[in-house]
Amino acid sequence: MERRTRLLLLLLFLLNIITTALAASPTTFCKCTCAGNSTIIALDGAPPTTAAPPHALLERKPGGRTCSDCNRQFCLDYNLPKCKNAKEEEVFTTCFQRDSAKDEAVVFIFIFATVGLLVYAAVRPWVEQWAEVSSNLGPVQGSWY
């Protein structure tokens, strides 16, 4: 395979990874704390499946739920066992996001590039020595190639 073709394939592969990472969005979570006990709920997950009153069931929004949906009533509507007898004033909420796929891709690409450079630095003396020896040999007399 020609060197130019390999570089083009590598470039296309990297562009594919980057565009996939940029298209992904971070997952948003709601942390519900009742009486010192916490439960973490993914906001882009399915609505609660516990036996909540009909008005309390949250429908899935087209764009998913946001941090504005992470409030005391949201936690109470989930009918969490830890919040069963809690009053609304006793419920505390925190909204946070996990690192995005883009951030993870940047870290993995950095690690991959660093390991590749370290391997190259470790192998380079042997490759240069092999190239020097093979270039000094030249073509062998009487060979069939």
PEPE-V47601 format. One line per field, one symbol per residue. psi: psi as a letter, one per 40 degrees, with the letter a starting at -180 (. if undefined). A space follows every 10 residues. Layout:
BEGIN
psi: ???
END
This chain:
BEGIN
psi: hidddddddd dddddddddd dddiiihhih hhhhfehihh hhdeaiiiei giideehhih ideiiiddeg addddddefh ddedeiidee hhihhiiiii dddddddddd dddddddddd dddddddddd dddddddaih heie.
END
